[in-house]
Amino acid sequence: MIDISSTMLELSNDRATQEEAQDVARCLRTLYCTPVGSLEGDRLLGIDPGVFLDKPIAVAKGLYVAEITEKTAAFEPRARVVRVDWVEDDALHGAVTPKVVYELV
């Protein structure tokens, strides 16, 4: 199970101003932690857990990376996903937390 509500972010470079970097991080956190369809103003904004839910963990991780890469390109053009690292929260039960490493473009 991928815990999208605990998604962590890491900026891989620091070319932008602190204000812009904080704004992008805030936007990405909202995008990554919001289930698609739950935001009244824009039903397409967010991550669709149905894409990777109930899949084997290796498959779910790949589908999650594809989902956030596509959503980042569509909703936050100031950022690009560099990679996703995984934090094993509860390895016994298969719970992992994504750590999205991104850069500003």
C-alpha positions in Angstrom: 0.0 0.0 0.0 1.3 3.4 -1.0 0.5 6.1 1.6 -0.1 9.2 -0.6 -1.2 11.3 2.4 2.4 11.1 3.8 4.2 11.9 0.6 7.5 13.6 1.2 9.1 16.2 -1.1 12.8 17.0 -1.7 14.1 19.8 -4.0 17.1 18.6 -5.9 18.4 22.1 -6.8 18.1 25.6 -5.5 18.2 27.9 -8.5 14.9 29.6 -7.6 14.1 32.1 -5.0 13.0 30.8 -1.6 9.5 32.1 -2.2 9.1 30.3 -5.5 10.5 27.1 -4.1 8.1 27.2 -1.2 5.2 27.9 -3.6 6.1 25.0 -5.8 6.5 22.7 -2.8 3.1 23.7 -1.5 1.5 23.1 -4.9 3.1 19.7 -5.3 2.1 18.6 -1.8 -1.5 19.5 -2.6 -1.3 17.6 -5.9 0.3 14.5 -4.4 -1.8 14.2 -1.3 -5.2 14.9 -2.9 -7.2 12.0 -4.2 -8.4 12.8 -7.8 -12.0 13.8 -7.8 -12.1 15.2 -4.3 -11.4 18.8 -5.0 -14.6 20.7 -5.9 -13.0 23.3 -8.1 -11.0 20.9 -10.3 -12.0 17.2 -10.2 -8.9 16.2 -12.3 -6.4 17.6 -9.8 -4.9 14.9 -7.6 -3.5 11.4 -7.7 -5.8 8.5 -8.7 -5.1 5.7 -6.1 -7.1 3.4 -8.2 -4.3 3.2 -10.7 -2.0 1.5 -8.2 -4.3 0.2 -5.5 -4.3 -3.6 -4.8 -1.4 -4.2 -7.2 1.8 -6.0 -6.2 4.1 -3.5 -4.5 6.7 -3.4 -7.3 3.9 -2.8 -9.9 2.2 -0.2 -7.7 5.4 1.7 -7.2 6.0 1.9 -11.0 2.4 3.0 -11.6 2.6 5.6 -8.9 5.8 7.1 -10.4 4.0 7.2 -13.8 1.0 8.9 -12.2 2.9 11.6 -10.4 5.1 12.3 -13.3 2.1 12.8 -15.6 0.2 14.9 -13.0 3.3 17.0 -12.3 3.7 17.8 -16.0 0.0 18.7 -16.3 -0.5 20.7 -13.1 2.8 22.1 -12.1 5.0 23.0 -15.1 7.5 24.7 -12.8 8.7 21.3 -11.5 10.0 18.1 -13.0 10.1 14.8 -11.1 13.7 13.5 -10.9 13.1 10.3 -9.0 11.0 8.7 -6.3 12.6 7.1 -3.2 10.7 4.9 -0.9 10.5 4.8 2.9 9.4 1.5 4.2 6.9 2.4 7.0 5.5 -1.0 7.7 7.4 -3.5 5.6 5.6 -6.4 7.2 2.3 -5.2 5.8 3.7 -3.7 2.6 3.1 0.0 3.6 5.5 2.4 1.9 5.7 6.2 1.8 6.9 7.9 -1.4 9.6 10.6 -1.3 9.4 12.6 -4.5 12.6 14.3 -5.5 12.0 17.1 -8.0 13.7 20.0 -9.6 12.5 23.4 -10.7 12.5 24.1 -14.4 
